[in-house]
Amino acid sequence: MASTTHSFTAVAFSRTFSHKELLAFIPKAESITRTRELRFPLFMGGEIRARSRQPGSRIGALREVHIRLAAVEEVILFPFGVVVFRNVAPEARETWLDRLKALPHVGQTTQGEDFSVREEDGAQSRVSQGALILEFLSPKWAAVVAQTMAQSTAMEHYERIVDDLFVRTGSIVRRLRKRGKVSMQVRPFHRFIGEAVNTRNDVLSNLHLLDKPEAVWEDPSMGRVYADLRGEFDLGDRYHTLESKLQGMQETLELVLDVARVRRIEFLEIAVLGIIAIELILSLSLHH
């Protein structure tokens, strides 16, 4: 049985890509369109495709940029800070990574995952032994695989951030348990809570982890295999674990903040009583 293997590699970066940065990959003259998907030929071969959220919108609202280097070689840039390579040689990948890392304040954070898609004559679409088996890797299936890998890799980036926040939260709670008190300075707790809330908002707004790819909505027959593919990366459980950790950290930090506020109020009350006592002593000493 003849078979062809396609390799996908995903890499996450330290921040999201702005629409302006993604637009830099698209000719300026083509920045407005009334179609959902655009295709631009490249002078050196290949083409660029960009998908926007709504027909008739500027590409400033695009979801991802597809840069086709050859017939089966493609680079896909996602706004939430992930690039996926399909059948791109390691040397070419490094060139693209260097180009992206040259953007301001961008650093590579996660090498991400490798995934294979095998084309087999007469094969029934399925996920088997860590690979997707298809009779033919259509552009729709390539987009689905790329988006699923991008979501998984971006989630791994946020998992590392949340794990660090979780460790820091644990150290605060252990200090409270050991000493029975926390610092009266509430500003650090405010900053920490803001960091946790901001991370949670990033997860909810950037990853769209619960969204099905557009191709799956358009072709319900892909749904079963997509569910298996999603399960291969454990996206659902990982997302809910991430959200639960963030919610738990926020609630814990708010409780610690309340303890700090109570301690601060107690200190102020003692200070006020001390001032009153000093005034009484001075008053009595003056009368004598």
Sequence and secondary structure as in RCSB ss.txt:
>XXXX:A:sequence
MASTTHSFTAVAFSRTFSHKELLAFIPKAESITRTRELRFPLFMGGEIRARSRQPGSRIGALREVHIRLAAVEEV
ILFPFGVVVFRNVAPEARETWLDRLKALPHVGQTTQGEDFSVREEDGAQSRVSQGALILEFLSPKWAAVVAQTMA
QSTAMEHYERIVDDLFVRTGSIVRRLRKRGKVSMQVRPFHRFIGEAVNTRNDVLSNLHLLDKPEAVWEDPSMGRV
YADLRGEFDLGDRYHTLESKLQGMQETLELVLDVARVRRIEFLEIAVLGIIAIELILSLSLHH
>XXXX:A:secstr
  EEEEEEEEEEESS   HHHHHTTS GGGSB SSSEEEEE TTS EEEEEESSTT BGGGEEEEEEEEETTEEE
EEETTTEEEEES  HHHHHHHHHHHHTSTT  EEE   EEEEEEETT   EEETTEEEESS  HHHHHHHHHHHH
HHHHHHHHHHHHHHHHHHHHHHHHHHHHHS   S  HHHHHHHHHHHHHHHHHHHH  TT   HHHHH GGGHHH
HHHHHHHTTHHHHHHHHHHHHHHHHHHHHHHHHHHHHHHHHHHHHHHHHHHHHHHHHHHHHH 
